[in-house]
Amino acid sequence: MPSRISNGSNILRNAWRSAPARLLMRASIVVCALATSFVADASDWSEERLNEAHAFSKTLDTAAVVIMQHGEVVDQWGAVAMPLKCHSTRKSLLSALFGLPVEEGTIDLNRTLKQLGVNDNEPSLTDVERQATIRDLLKARSGVYHPALFETKSMAARRPKRGSHAPNTFWYYNNWDFNVLCSIFENLTGRSIFEEFEARIASPLGMQDFRRDRDTRYVTGEDSVHPAYPFRLSTRDLARFGQLMLQDGRWGDQQLVPESWVRESTASYSDAGQSGGYGYMWWIAVDGVHFPGVMLPKGSYSARGYRGQYLVVIPEWDIVVCHRVNSFQKGTVISKSDFGKLLALILEARGKEKNARHPQVTKALAPAFDVIIRGGDVIDGTGKQRFRADVGIVNGTITQIGELETERGINEIDATGKLVCPGFIDMHSHADRGLVSDDPARRSAPNLITQGITTVVVNQDGGGPLDLGQQRRSMQRLGIGMNVIQTLGHGTIRGEIMGNDHQRPASPDEIARMQQRLHSAMEDGAFGMSAGLEYVPGRWSTPREMEALAGTVAEFNGVYIVHERSSGSRPMWYLPSRDPADQPSMLDNLRELMLITDMTKVTTVATHIKARGTDFWGSSGEMNALIRGARSRGLRFYADQYPYNTSGTDGRIVLIPAWAAGADWTESSADTQPDYAARLQAILDDDSLSTELRSDIDYEITRRGGAKSIVIVEHDKKKLIGRSLAEFAASIDVSPVDAAIKLQLDGKRTQRGGCRLRAYSMSEADVEAFAKTPWTATSSDARIVLPSDGPVHPRFYGAFPRKIRHYATDRKLFSIEEAVRVSTSLPAEILRLKDRGVLRKGTAADIVVFDPSRIRDKADAFNPHQYSEGVECVLVNGRIAVESEEWLGCLAGRVLNAQRDTKQ
């Protein structure tokens, strides 16, 4: 069902119901604000040809494409909601802004630079150069060849000599003319170009993803006194602008750009060679010539930007095509030739219907809802049985759940046969670094949002920044793909107070200073404290230190999220040859946490709970019994779990202990590569060290689940990939310890361990036992990653769908309703979130629509970068972030503040 800002008539809906399946799924991106008397039948377009275009774009660096005809989205793919750099397409935005002040007489295009008082730094403009008019600048015919900001290397290389051409005698595409036009516009109108764009174009067009404080800025420098003015716009918002131009500057009942200006600015005034002609900061098709490999009808024009930003307007066929490249990523570029091929494929798919020009605009009643999700079975997150209902959303809030058949929405999502539930809340996430990346693709968190995760709890395992305010401001300024809940890391504040002298208990004064830091963070909106008691520097903390800090968290009704001192019989850092045997187990850790919880009344989460190592398998029963007992005494004690029997460190294990690598062997350079095999052989030649080495390897094999549970996932000998250590050992008739040694000696000498292994250190029975408990929330323990990144854990892409598919549907350990509850309202209960985690009137519209018959995780150890299936739509704060299982790149997330009444 299409989504559109229009009358949402039955004619529209029925026309799209008859469309090809792929087109129908892609129809709901809101682009146009027309109520029309004519609707194009999507079946006029060839799905086969569009599929070819889509496939071809995948061979390029295409980030997103939107194709429109008659004000409707015919097709779209990629991250259409992600704000990307506009580069020089911004010049066409400025061109449109000039129209109204020119019509009103505020700007006279015939005024010269001298009359306007325009100059530049040394060498300043000559008298001849200052005779250039505003019109000359719009045409890129000023004759001023002064250096400019944001001047590309090719512009600088082609820049004529100063004084070589008089004004309006020579066309030279450059940035000086356009930057000066921005200065002139602001001086004559008294308004910022960014404010004018927001007020006169972005807001009336209803641009969904534009945020002026984030997506605009001035850039100054030494080359010129005139700043550059970069914009960021999403593909669908830039397509809206193209639609405005296609409609001769009219949007609904408003003439936003004078029609005469649209005609004047998109006429050709200069020969631009293979690109056709050039108008007022628009590229113009001339005699069909515009892009290589495709002929366009008379009147076509485009905005163009560096590395492959294209907005093509074809009035004769009433078509807009917007193509984007994510230039935040290095090396991404699409040539005009390749885009010409892509555009040709797209236009070959179009129908040849009559009435090509856009029809008469008619009045329409405004829809009552921004979004309506129709016909789905609602799982409200509380664990109750599902029920059939529509969900209505206004301004990011659920305003109605019930029968909405007679109501209309700007966006309408057909959820027939699907389940509608709250967005998933990830209790343990490492998304924080990705959420402050310069790359909006990473900040939109595709591997997490496509699982249905809409809120993440960050700064885990005692890490993260000390200044949470700065982290919050950075995320808010940049824009993020999901909601964020901040904790302050215990390791961070311990390191701040104790510095490098942290391998000891903290003094009372140091603990008091840690409490002060934590108290300030809690006052500023932190939800609690995370701890990594198996890591540096947390491993040297005492129960007394942790009780004091947990008490501070409890004063604010906050949450204490703890990575255990041990996840099995001993800590991960323990080695038989180096450490005393008397070390805390996971059971000891739970008892310590329960004592602290009892003493302080803090809410505690035993995070990513597990029973690691064959010598500890089966301990889930005793661990669950301890937690059950604590909860029966009234303690707010919980756990969270990623639903896999392999951990993060299991994916990068090296069975050879670090000490065997040697401190002076861990460094490498272009000239010197470490030879770990040689070092290992030297240790084997020493009887005493060899005994210690074998003891440590044997212990590590046990801790990682035994030789049968350790798998070779990367090796120069491809035939070994997929074999377990036990199988490899048997094939060469040696023990697992000797097999591990042989992998190093005969494998890649410059790689520790000789190859890459993954262990499965937990028993599936224990994983299931934890999953079945009503107090264990779902988590991913995942970073934000892109498919181009290196090896990752499968949970990075599949934790939440796996909880539903594998454990609820396939294993039938609990109902789908329960799988949803422990992923939504349970974490909301732990965090004391009042407006998320359940679907009810008044709560935030963080929503997931999934197909219960198709939802599943696809990522595995050998192919981890695979998006899950069956999560068809995800909304974050009422905005669509995933549609038809496609990630849109939407940055709709917020940094949440704790909602609490303190105990003070």
C-alpha positions in Angstrom: 0.0 0.0 0.0 1.5 3.4 -0.9 2.2 6.1 1.5 1.8 9.6 0.4 0.9 13.0 1.7 -2.3 13.3 -0.3 -5.9 12.5 -0.2 -5.2 8.8 0.4 -8.2 8.0 -1.7 -9.5 4.5 -2.5 -8.6 5.1 -6.1 -5.0 5.4 -5.0 -5.1 2.3 -2.8 -6.8 0.1 -5.4 -4.4 1.2 -8.1 -1.5 0.1 -6.1 -3.1 -3.1 -5.0 -2.8 -4.3 -8.6 0.9 -3.4 -8.9 3.6 -5.9 -9.1 4.7 -7.2 -5.7 8.1 -5.6 -5.6 6.7 -2.2 -6.6 4.0 -2.5 -4.0 6.5 -3.1 -1.3 8.5 -0.1 -2.3 5.5 2.3 -2.5 5.3 3.7 0.9 8.1 6.3 1.0 6.4 9.7 1.4 7.8 12.1 -1.2 5.0 14.1 -2.7 2.4 16.4 -1.2 -0.1 16.4 -4.1 -3.8 15.5 -4.1 -4.3 14.7 -7.8 -7.2 13.6 -10.0 -4.9 11.2 -11.9 -2.9 8.2 -10.5 -0.3 6.3 -12.5 -0.8 2.6 -12.6 2.4 1.1 -11.3 1.8 -1.8 -13.7 2.7 0.6 -16.5 6.3 0.2 -15.3 8.3 -3.0 -16.0 9.2 -4.7 -12.8 11.8 -6.8 -14.8 13.5 -3.6 -16.1 13.5 -2.0 -12.6 15.0 -5.2 -11.2 17.8 -4.8 -13.8 18.3 -1.2 -12.7 18.4 -2.2 -9.1 20.9 -5.1 -9.8 23.1 -2.8 -11.8 23.2 -0.2 -9.1 24.4 -2.8 -6.7 27.6 -3.1 -8.8 28.1 0.6 -8.3 28.6 2.7 -5.2 24.9 3.7 -5.1 23.6 4.5 -1.7 20.0 5.2 -2.5 17.6 5.8 -5.4 14.1 7.2 -5.6 12.1 7.1 -8.8 8.8 9.1 -9.0 6.2 9.6 -11.6 3.0 11.7 -11.3 3.9 12.5 -7.7 4.0 8.8 -6.7 7.0 6.7 -5.8 7.4 4.1 -8.5 10.4 2.5 -6.9 13.0 3.2 -4.3 16.0 1.3 -2.8 18.8 1.9 -0.5 19.1 4.2 2.5 16.6 6.8 1.2 16.1 8.4 4.6 19.8 8.9 5.4 21.0 12.6 5.2 23.9 12.6 2.8 26.2 15.3 1.6 24.6 17.2 -1.3 27.9 18.6 -2.6 27.1 20.8 -5.6 23.4 19.9 -5.8 23.1 22.5 -3.1 23.7 25.1 -5.9 20.3 24.2 -7.4 18.7 24.7 -4.0 20.1 28.2 -3.9 18.9 28.8 -7.4 15.4 28.1 -6.3 15.7 30.4 -3.3 16.6 33.3 -5.6 13.2 33.1 -7.4 10.9 34.8 -4.8 13.2 37.8 -3.9 13.8 38.4 -7.6 10.1 38.4 -8.2 9.5 40.7 -5.2 12.3 43.1 -6.4 14.5 42.5 -3.4 17.2 41.2 -5.7 18.0 42.8 -9.1 19.9 40.3 -11.3 21.5 43.1 -13.2 23.3 44.7 -10.3 27.0 44.4 -10.5 29.5 43.2 -7.9 30.8 46.8 -7.7 27.3 48.1 -7.0 26.9 45.5 -4.3 30.2 46.2 -2.7 31.5 42.6 -3.3 35.2 42.0 -3.2 37.5 39.2 -2.0 40.9 38.9 -0.3 44.2 39.6 -2.1 44.6 39.6 -4.9 41.3 41.5 -4.8 38.9 41.9 -7.7 39.8 44.2 -10.7 37.4 46.9 -11.9 36.6 44.7 -14.9 35.8 41.7 -12.7 33.5 43.8 -10.5 31.3 44.5 -13.6 30.0 41.0 -13.3 26.3 40.9 -12.5 24.3 38.6 -10.3 22.9 37.0 -13.5 26.4 36.3 -14.6 27.2 34.5 -11.4 24.0 32.4 -11.7 25.2 31.3 -15.1 28.8 30.6 -14.0 29.9 33.3 -16.5 31.3 36.0 -14.1 34.8 36.1 -15.5 36.1 36.1 -11.9 38.7 33.4 -11.5 39.6 33.9 -7.8 40.3 30.9 -5.6 37.2 29.6 -3.8 36.4 27.4 -0.8 35.4 23.8 -1.6 37.1 24.2 -5.0 37.9 20.7 -6.3 41.2 19.8 -7.9 39.6 19.6 -11.3 38.1 23.1 -10.9 41.4 24.5 -9.8 43.2 22.8 -12.8 40.7 24.2 -15.3 40.5 27.7 -13.7 41.4 30.3 -16.4 44.0 33.0 -15.6 42.7 36.1 -13.9 41.5 38.7 -16.5 41.5 36.2 -19.4 37.7 36.6 -20.0 35.4 39.5 -19.5 32.1 39.0 -17.6 29.4 37.0 -19.5 31.8 35.9 -22.3 32.9 32.5 -21.0 31.3 29.7 -19.1 33.5 28.1 -16.4 31.9 25.8 -13.8 33.3 26.9 -10.5 32.6 27.5 -6.8 33.5 31.1 -6.5 30.4 32.3 -8.3 28.2 30.2 -6.2 29.7 31.0 -2.9 29.5 34.7 -3.7 25.8 34.3 -4.6 25.2 33.0 -1.1 26.8 36.1 0.4 24.8 38.3 -1.9 21.5 36.5 -1.1 22.1 36.9 2.6 23.1 40.5 2.4 20.2 41.6 0.3 17.5 39.5 2.1 18.8 39.9 5.6 18.2 36.2 6.1 20.5 33.1 6.4 20.3 30.9 3.4 19.8 27.9 5.7 16.9 29.7 7.5 15.3 30.6 4.2 15.7 27.0 2.9 14.0 25.6 6.0 11.2 28.2 6.0 10.5 28.4 2.3 11.3 24.9 1.0 12.0 22.2 3.6 9.1 22.9 5.9 6.4 23.5 3.3 7.5 20.4 1.4 7.4 18.4 4.7 10.9 17.1 4.3 11.1 14.2 6.7 14.8 13.9 7.5 16.2 17.5 7.3 17.3 19.1 10.5 18.9 22.6 10.1 21.1 22.5 13.1 22.7 19.2 12.0 22.5 19.3 8.2 23.8 22.8 7.4 27.0 24.7 8.2 29.2 27.5 6.9 32.8 26.7 6.0 35.3 29.5 6.0 39.0 29.5 5.1 41.9 31.5 3.7 41.2 31.1 0.0 38.2 33.4 0.0 36.2 35.7 2.3 33.0 34.1 1.0 32.1 30.9 2.9 30.9 27.7 1.3 27.5 26.4 2.5 27.3 22.6 2.4 23.9 20.9 2.9 22.9 17.4 3.8 19.6 16.0 2.6 18.2 12.5 2.4 17.4 11.0 -1.0 13.7 11.2 -0.5 13.9 14.8 0.7 16.0 15.8 -2.3 13.4 14.0 -4.5 10.7 16.1 -2.9 12.6 19.2 -4.1 12.8 17.7 -7.6 9.0 17.2 -7.5 8.6 20.8 -6.5 10.5 21.9 -9.6 8.6 19.5 -11.7 5.4 21.1 -10.5 6.7 24.5 -11.7 7.4 25.5 -8.1 3.9 24.8 -6.8 3.2 22.6 -3.7 -0.4 22.1 -2.9 -2.0 25.6 -2.8 1.4 27.4 -2.3 3.6 28.8 -5.1 6.9 28.3 -3.3 9.1 29.1 -6.3 7.6 31.5 -9.0 6.7 29.6 -12.1 8.4 32.1 -14.3 11.6 31.6 -12.3 11.5 27.8 -12.8 11.3 28.4 -16.5 14.0 31.0 -16.5 16.5 29.1 -14.3 16.1 25.8 -16.1 16.8 27.3 -19.6 20.2 26.8 -21.1 22.6 29.7 -21.5 25.9 28.0 -22.1 27.2 25.0 -23.9 28.3 22.4 -21.4 29.5 19.8 -23.9 28.5 16.2 -23.2 26.3 17.4 -20.4 24.2 19.6 -22.7 23.8 23.1 -21.4 23.9 25.1 -18.2 21.2 27.4 -16.7 21.0 29.2 -13.4 22.9 26.5 -11.4 21.1 23.7 -13.2 22.4 21.4 -15.8 20.2 21.4 -18.9 19.5 18.7 -21.5 20.1 20.0 -25.0 18.9 18.0 -28.1 18.6 15.0 -25.8 22.2 15.2 -24.6 22.6 15.2 -20.9 24.3 11.9 -19.7 26.3 9.4 -21.7 24.2 6.5 -23.0 20.7 8.0 -22.6 18.6 10.5 -24.6 16.3 12.8 -22.6 13.3 14.7 -23.9 13.3 18.5 -24.3 13.0 20.4 -21.1 14.8 17.9 -18.9 17.4 19.2 -16.4 19.4 18.0 -13.4 21.2 19.0 -10.2 24.6 17.4 -9.9 27.1 16.9 -7.1 30.6 15.4 -6.5 31.0 11.6 -6.7 27.6 10.8 -8.0 24.8 13.0 -6.5 22.1 13.4 -9.2 18.6 14.8 -9.2 17.1 14.4 -12.7 13.8 16.2 -13.6 12.0 15.1 -16.8 8.9 17.3 -17.2 7.8 15.7 -20.5 7.4 12.4 -18.8 6.5 13.8 -15.3 9.4 11.8 -13.8 11.9 12.6 -11.1 15.0 10.4 -10.4 17.2 11.0 -7.4 20.5 9.1 -7.1 22.9 9.4 -4.2 26.3 8.2 -3.1 27.5 8.1 0.5 30.6 10.3 0.2 31.2 10.0 4.0 32.8 6.7 3.0 36.2 6.9 1.3 36.5 6.0 -2.4 32.8 5.9 -3.2 32.1 7.5 -6.6 29.9 6.9 -9.7 30.9 8.3 -13.1 28.5 10.2 -15.3 28.8 7.3 -17.7 27.7 4.7 -15.2 24.9 6.9 -14.0 23.8 7.3 -17.7 23.6 3.5 -18.0 21.6 3.3 -14.8 19.3 6.1 -15.8 18.7 4.4 -19.2 17.7 1.2 -17.5 15.3 3.1 -15.2 13.7 5.0 -18.1 13.4 1.8 -20.2 11.1 0.5 -17.5 8.7 3.3 -17.7 5.2 2.9 -19.1 4.2 4.9 -22.2 1.0 6.2 -20.8 -0.6 9.4 -22.0 -1.3 12.4 -19.9 2.4 12.6 -19.1 2.4 16.0 -17.4 1.3 16.3 -13.8 -2.5 16.8 -13.5 -4.7 19.4 -11.9 -4.2 19.8 -8.2 -7.3 19.4 -6.1 -8.0 20.1 -2.4 -8.0 17.3 0.1 -8.7 16.8 3.8 -5.7 16.4 5.9 -5.2 12.8 7.2 -5.8 12.4 10.9 -2.7 10.3 11.5 0.9 10.5 10.4 1.1 6.7 10.3 -1.6 4.0 10.4 -0.5 0.3 10.7 -3.5 -1.7 9.5 -4.7 -5.2 10.0 -2.0 -6.7 12.1 -2.1 -8.8 15.2 -0.8 -6.7 18.1 1.5 -8.1 20.7 1.6 -5.3 23.2 4.7 -6.4 25.0 3.2 -7.3 28.3 3.1 -11.0 27.5 -0.6 -11.0 27.0 -2.2 -12.8 24.0 -2.1 -11.0 20.7 -5.2 -9.2 19.3 -6.3 -7.8 16.0 -6.1 -3.9 15.9 -4.9 -1.0 13.9 -2.3 1.4 15.3 -2.5 5.2 14.8 0.5 7.5 15.3 0.7 11.2 15.5 3.9 13.2 16.2 5.9 10.1 17.2 3.3 9.0 19.7 0.7 6.2 19.6 -2.6 7.9 19.8 -5.0 5.1 18.9 -5.1 1.3 19.0 -8.3 -0.2 17.7 -10.5 -0.1 14.6 -9.3 2.8 12.2 -11.0 1.7 9.0 -12.6 5.1 8.3 -9.4 7.0 9.2 -6.5 7.9 6.9 -2.8 8.3 7.5 -0.1 10.1 5.6 1.8 6.7 5.7 -0.2 3.5 5.8 1.4 0.2 6.5 -0.4 -3.0 5.6 0.3 -5.5 8.4 -2.2 -8.1 7.4 -0.9 -11.5 8.5 1.9 -9.9 10.4 2.6 -9.2 14.1 2.9 -5.7 15.5 4.9 -5.2 18.7 7.0 -2.6 20.5 10.5 -1.9 19.3 13.1 -4.0 20.9 15.2 -2.6 23.8 18.8 -3.9 23.8 20.0 -4.2 27.4 23.7 -4.6 26.5 24.9 -2.8 23.4 28.3 -1.5 22.2 26.7 0.9 19.6 28.1 4.0 21.3 31.2 4.4 19.1 29.3 3.9 15.9 26.7 6.4 16.9 29.3 9.2 16.9 30.8 8.2 13.5 31.1 10.8 10.7 29.4 8.3 8.5 25.6 8.5 8.7 25.3 5.0 7.3 27.0 3.7 10.5 25.1 6.0 12.8 21.8 4.7 11.3 22.9 1.2 12.7 21.7 -1.0 9.9 22.7 -4.3 11.5 20.8 -3.4 14.7 17.7 -1.6 13.3 17.0 -4.4 10.9 16.7 -6.7 13.9 14.0 -4.5 15.3 16.2 -2.8 17.9 14.9 0.7 18.5 16.7 1.5 21.9 20.2 0.6 23.0 21.8 0.7 26.5 25.4 1.8 25.9 28.8 2.4 27.6 28.8 -1.2 28.8 31.3 -3.4 30.6 32.6 -0.4 32.6 33.7 1.5 29.5 32.6 4.5 27.6 33.4 8.2 28.0 33.6 10.1 31.3 31.8 13.1 29.9 28.3 11.8 29.1 27.1 15.3 28.3 29.6 15.6 25.5 28.6 12.1 24.2 24.9 13.1 24.4 25.5 16.4 22.5 27.6 14.7 19.8 24.8 12.1 19.2 22.1 14.8 19.1 24.1 17.0 16.8 25.0 14.3 14.4 21.7 12.4 14.4 21.4 8.7 15.3 19.4 5.8 14.1 18.0 4.6 17.4 17.3 5.8 20.9 20.2 5.7 23.4 20.3 5.1 27.1 23.5 6.1 28.7 25.3 4.5 31.6 28.5 5.6 33.2 31.3 3.0 33.1 32.9 2.0 36.4 36.2 1.3 34.7 36.1 4.8 33.3 35.7 6.5 36.6 38.1 4.2 38.4 40.7 4.9 35.7 40.1 8.6 36.0 40.6 8.6 39.8 43.3 6.0 40.2 45.2 6.4 36.9 47.8 3.7 36.2 48.0 2.8 39.9 44.8 0.7 39.7 46.1 -2.8 40.4 45.0 -2.6 44.1 41.9 -1.8 46.2 40.8 1.8 46.1 41.2 3.9 49.2 38.2 5.4 51.0 39.1 8.8 49.6 39.3 7.4 46.0 35.9 5.6 46.4 34.4 8.9 47.6 35.7 10.7 44.6 34.3 8.0 42.3 31.0 8.4 44.0 31.1 12.2 43.3 31.7 11.5 39.6 28.9 9.0 39.5 26.5 11.2 41.4 27.0 14.1 38.9 26.4 11.7 35.9 23.2 10.4 37.5 22.0 14.0 38.2 22.6 14.7 34.5 20.3 11.9 33.3 22.4 8.7 33.3 20.4 5.6 33.8 23.0 3.9 36.0 26.5 2.4 36.0 28.0 -0.5 34.1 30.9 -2.5 35.4 33.4 -4.9 33.8 34.8 -6.8 36.7 36.7 -9.2 34.5 38.5 -6.4 32.8 41.2 -3.8 33.5 40.9 -1.8 35.8 37.6 -3.3 37.3 39.2 -6.7 38.1 41.0 -5.1 41.1 37.9 -3.6 42.6 36.6 -4.9 45.9 33.0 -5.6 47.0 33.3 -2.6 49.3 34.1 -0.3 46.4 31.3 -1.7 44.3 28.8 -1.5 47.2 29.5 2.1 47.7 29.0 3.0 44.0 25.9 0.8 43.7 24.5 2.7 46.7 25.0 6.0 44.7 23.1 4.4 41.8 20.4 3.3 44.1 19.8 6.8 45.4 18.5 7.6 41.9 16.6 4.4 41.3 19.2 3.6 38.7 20.4 0.3 37.3 23.7 -1.5 38.0 24.7 -3.6 35.0 27.6 -5.9 35.7 29.9 -7.9 33.5 30.8 -10.7 35.9 34.2 -11.3 37.6 34.0 -14.7 35.9 31.7 -16.4 33.5 32.7 -19.9 34.4 34.9 -21.7 37.0 37.5 -19.0 36.8 38.1 -15.5 35.1 39.0 -15.2 31.5 42.4 -13.9 32.3 43.4 -16.9 34.5 46.2 -19.1 33.3 47.4 -22.2 35.4 51.0 -21.4 34.8 50.8 -17.8 35.9 47.9 -17.3 38.4 46.8 -18.8 41.8 44.2 -21.5 41.5 41.9 -19.8 44.0 39.8 -17.5 41.8 36.1 -16.4 41.8 33.6 -18.4 39.8 30.4 -17.2 38.2 28.5 -18.5 41.2 30.8 -16.5 43.6 30.1 -13.5 41.4 26.4 -13.9 41.6 26.6 -14.2 45.4 28.6 -10.9 45.6 26.1 -9.1 43.4 23.2 -10.3 45.5 24.8 -9.2 48.7 25.4 -5.7 47.2 21.8 -5.6 45.8 20.5 -6.5 49.3 22.6 -3.9 51.0 21.9 -1.1 48.7 18.5 -2.0 47.1 19.9 -1.2 43.7 18.4 -2.7 40.6 21.0 -5.2 39.3 21.5 -6.9 36.0 23.9 -9.9 35.6 24.7 -9.0 32.0 25.1 -11.5 29.2 24.7 -14.3 31.7 26.4 -17.6 30.8 28.0 -20.8 32.1 31.3 -21.0 30.1 33.6 -24.0 29.9 33.0 -27.8 29.9 34.0 -27.8 33.6 31.1 -25.4 34.3 28.4 -26.7 32.0 25.2 -27.5 33.8 25.7 -24.7 36.3 22.7 -22.8 35.0 20.4 -24.6 37.4 22.2 -23.4 40.4 22.6 -19.9 39.0 18.9 -19.6 38.3 18.1 -21.0 41.7 20.2 -18.2 43.3 18.5 -15.5 41.2 15.1 -17.0 41.9 15.8 -16.9 45.6 17.0 -13.3 45.5 13.9 -12.2 43.7 11.7 -14.0 46.1 13.3 -11.9 48.9 12.1 -8.8 47.0 15.4 -7.9 45.3 15.3 -6.2 41.9 17.7 -8.7 40.4 17.7 -9.5 36.6 19.8 -10.8 33.9 20.2 -10.3 30.1 21.4 -12.8 27.5 22.3 -12.9 23.8 20.8 -16.2 22.5 23.9 -18.0 21.3 26.2 -20.6 22.7 29.3 -18.8 21.5 30.6 -15.5 22.9 32.4 -12.5 21.5 35.8 -13.5 22.7 35.1 -17.1 21.4 35.4 -15.6 17.9 38.9 -14.4 18.3 40.4 -17.1 20.5 44.1 -18.0 20.4 44.8 -21.2 22.2 48.5 -20.3 22.5 48.8 -18.1 25.6 49.9 -14.5 25.2 53.0 -14.9 27.2 54.2 -17.4 24.6 54.1 -14.7 21.9 56.7 -12.7 23.9 56.3 -9.0 24.5 58.9 -8.1 21.9 57.1 -10.3 19.3 53.8 -8.5 19.4 55.0 -5.4 17.5 55.2 -5.4 13.7 56.0 -3.0 10.9 56.3 -2.9 7.2 59.9 -4.1 7.5 59.5 -6.6 10.4 56.7 -9.1 10.8 56.4 -11.1 14.0 57.2 -14.8 13.7 55.0 -16.4 16.3 55.9 -19.9 15.1 59.6 -19.3 15.7 58.8 -18.0 19.2 56.6 -21.0 19.9 59.3 -23.4 18.8 61.8 -21.8 21.1 59.4 -22.3 24.1 58.9 -26.0 23.1 62.6 -26.5 23.1 62.7 -25.5 26.8 61.3 -28.4 28.9 60.1 -26.2 31.8 58.4 -23.6 29.6 56.9 -26.4 27.3 55.2 -27.9 30.3 53.7 -24.6 31.3 52.6 -24.0 27.7 50.8 -27.3 27.4 49.1 -26.8 30.7 47.8 -23.4 29.6 46.6 -24.6 26.2 44.8 -27.6 27.8 43.0 -25.2 30.2 42.0 -22.8 27.4 40.6 -25.7 25.3 38.5 -26.7 28.3 37.4 -23.1 29.0 36.3 -22.7 25.4 34.0 -25.8 25.4 36.4 -28.6 24.6 38.1 -29.6 21.3 34.8 -30.6 19.7 33.5 -27.1 20.3 36.4 -25.2 18.7 36.1 -24.7 14.9 38.6 -23.5 12.3 36.9 -20.6 10.4 39.8 -19.2 8.5 43.0 -21.0 7.4 45.3 -20.9 4.4 44.4 -24.5 3.7 40.7 -24.2 2.7 40.1 -27.9 3.4 40.6 -27.3 7.1 37.8 -24.6 7.3 34.8 -25.9 9.2 36.7 -28.7 11.0 36.7 -28.9 14.7 40.0 -29.0 16.7 39.1 -32.5 17.7 38.6 -33.6 14.0 41.9 -31.9 13.0 43.7 -33.6 15.9 42.3 -37.0 15.0 43.2 -36.5 11.3 46.9 -36.1 12.2 46.8 -38.5 15.2 47.8 -36.1 17.9 46.2 -34.7 21.1 44.1 -31.5 20.9 46.9 -29.6 22.6 49.5 -30.8 20.0 46.9 -29.9 17.3 46.7 -26.3 18.6 50.5 -26.2 18.6 50.7 -27.5 15.0 48.2 -24.9 13.8 50.7 -22.3 14.8 53.8 -24.0 13.6 52.4 -25.0 10.2 49.9 -22.2 9.8 50.3 -18.5 9.2 53.5 -17.7 11.1 52.7 -13.9 11.5 49.3 -14.6 12.9 48.9 -15.5 16.6 47.5 -19.1 16.6 48.3 -19.6 12.9 44.6 -19.3 11.9 41.3 -18.0 13.1 39.1 -20.1 15.3 35.7 -19.8 16.8 34.7 -21.6 20.0 31.3 -22.6 21.3 32.1 -22.4 24.9 28.6 -22.7 26.3 26.2 -25.7 26.3 22.9 -25.2 24.4 21.1 -26.6 27.5 22.5 -23.8 29.7 21.6 -21.2 27.0 18.0 -22.5 26.9 17.8 -22.7 30.7 18.6 -19.0 31.0 16.4 -18.0 28.1 13.3 -19.6 29.8 13.6 -17.5 32.9 11.1 -14.6 33.1 13.7 -12.2 34.5 16.3 -12.6 31.6 16.0 -9.8 29.0 17.4 -10.2 25.4 20.5 -8.4 24.4 22.9 -8.3 21.4 26.3 -7.3 23.0 26.9 -5.9 19.5 28.6 -3.0 17.9 27.3 -1.1 14.8 28.9 -2.7 11.8 28.6 -2.5 8.0 28.9 -5.4 5.6 32.3 -4.1 4.6 33.7 -4.5 8.1 35.8 -7.5 9.2 34.6 -10.7 11.0 32.0 -10.2 13.7 29.8 -12.3 15.9 26.5 -13.5 14.3 24.6 -11.8 17.2 25.5 -8.4 15.6 22.9 -9.1 13.0 20.5 -11.7 14.5 20.1 -11.7 18.3 16.5 -10.6 18.5 15.1 -12.5 15.5 16.9 -15.6 16.8 15.2 -15.3 20.2 11.8 -15.4 18.4 12.5 -17.9 15.7 14.8 -20.4 17.3 13.7 -20.4 20.9 10.0 -19.5 20.6 8.9 -20.9 17.2 11.3 -23.8 16.6 12.2 -25.0 20.1 8.9 -23.9 21.6 10.5 -23.0 24.9 8.0 -20.2 25.3 5.4 -18.3 23.2 6.2 -15.5 20.7 4.4 -13.2 23.1 6.9 -14.1 25.8 9.9 -13.7 23.5 8.6 -10.2 22.7 8.0 -9.4 26.4 11.6 -10.1 27.4 12.8 -7.9 24.5 10.5 -5.0 25.3 8.5 -4.5 28.5 11.0 -6.4 30.6 14.0 -4.2 29.8 11.6 -1.2 30.1 10.7 -2.4 33.6 14.4 -2.8 34.5 15.3 0.7 33.3 12.0 2.2 34.7 11.1 3.5 31.2 7.5 4.7 31.3 6.9 5.5 27.7 8.5 2.6 25.8 8.5 -1.2 25.8 4.7 -1.5 25.4 2.1 -0.6 22.8 -0.6 1.5 24.4 -2.1 4.9 23.8 0.4 7.6 24.8 3.6 5.6 24.5 6.4 6.4 22.0 5.9 4.9 18.6 8.9 2.6 18.6 7.3 -0.3 16.7 8.3 -3.5 14.9 6.2 -5.3 12.3 7.4 -8.8 11.5 6.2 -11.9 9.7 6.1 -14.8 12.3 6.4 -17.4 9.5 9.6 -15.8 8.0 11.5 -14.1 10.9 14.9 -15.7 11.3 18.5 -14.9 11.8 20.8 -15.7 8.8 24.2 -14.7 10.1 26.6 -17.4 11.1 30.3 -17.8 12.0 31.4 -18.2 8.4 29.1 -15.5 6.9 28.3 -13.1 9.7 27.4 -10.0 7.7 23.8 -11.2 6.8 20.7 -9.2 7.7 17.9 -11.1 9.4 14.7 -11.9 7.5 11.1 -11.2 8.3 11.4 -7.9 10.2 9.4 -6.0 7.6 9.0 -2.6 9.1 10.6 -0.7 12.0 9.5 2.7 13.3 11.6 4.8 15.6 9.8 7.7 17.3 7.1 7.3 14.6 9.4 7.5 11.7 9.9 4.5 9.3 13.5 3.3 9.6 13.0 -0.2 7.9 10.4 -0.7 5.2 9.7 -3.9 3.3 12.8 -5.4 5.1 15.0 -2.6 3.6 17.0 -0.3 5.8 16.3 3.3 4.9 19.2 5.1 6.8 16.7 7.1 8.9 18.3 9.1 11.8 15.2 9.3 14.1 16.7 8.3 17.4 17.0 10.3 20.6 19.3 10.3 23.6 16.8 9.5 26.5 17.0 10.9 29.9 16.2 8.8 32.9 12.6 9.0 34.1 12.8 8.6 37.8 12.0 9.9 41.2 15.1 9.8 43.4 15.2 8.2 46.8 16.8 11.4 48.2 
